[in-house]
């Protein structure tokens, strides 16, 4: 079994996230991609972040119709900061040694890996798959980490959760940015206004 763990704030999850996951499944022969909204991310502080419940619901709605995609509320169920090393240890114990773990991150996260809690442990527990982002320079990644990562060509889609939240606040359409069920959830629950 080859399982990708795709964590993030997913505030909100958008089509760019789904496309990256699909491409990782295709290029890396993954059997499943687990989408995991982070509980309290140590490197992102946004007082206007949607609630854990709302972010989890949007992820569940976004992935429900895609075979091989699965949501997880694991990080949301833990108190305190969400560290990738702890999450990977959980999945390693839960899935057993026969499962190969892959951690899916964006290139911007790869640059910050040196500031993560126990980055060497992360690289020992999972193969890190890096999706390129528009305008990103791989030279910015620490060479000690870069040599242990696998870079996967994915479509360079310049959609961000920040831009989606701004569009909602400014009453602009987001229908081609997020799955329809996520758009409906945002509207129904009055998120990001």
C-alpha positions, 0 to 999 in steps of 0.5 A: 500500500502506498499512501500520500498524506496531504496536510494543510489548513485547507481554509478553504480546500480548492481545485488546486489541492485536488489536482495536485493530489490527483497528479501525485497519485498518477506519477507516484503510483499512490493507492490513496491520498489522505487529506488532513486539515491541520489543527493548530499549525505551528507556522501559520497564525490566522485569527480569521481561520475558519473553525476546525469543524468547517474546514473538516466539512469542506475537505469531506465535501471536496473529496467525497466523489473521488476514489482514492481520496480520503478525509481525516480529522486526526490532527483536529482531534489532538490538542495543541500544535500540529507537528508533521512528525507526530502525525507521521508517527501516528500513521506509521503505527496505524497503517503498519510497516507494510505501508509506504508513506508519502508526505505531499507538500508544496514547494513553499513548504519545502523551503521552510522544512528546516524550521519544522520540528524534527525534519530529519525524522519526517524524511525518515518516516515518509518520502516527501513529494514536492509539488512545484508552485508558480514562480518557485525557485528550487534553489531556495530549499536546503540542499540537505533536504532537497536531495531526499525529496522527490519533485513531481511536475504538477500543473502550475495552478495559481489558486490560493486559499487566501485569494478565495477568501478575498474573493468571497469578502469582495463578493466575487465568484469562486465557482471555478476555484472550489468544488461546487459543494464547497462553494455551497458550504461557504455560502450557507455558513457565511464563511469569509465575509 
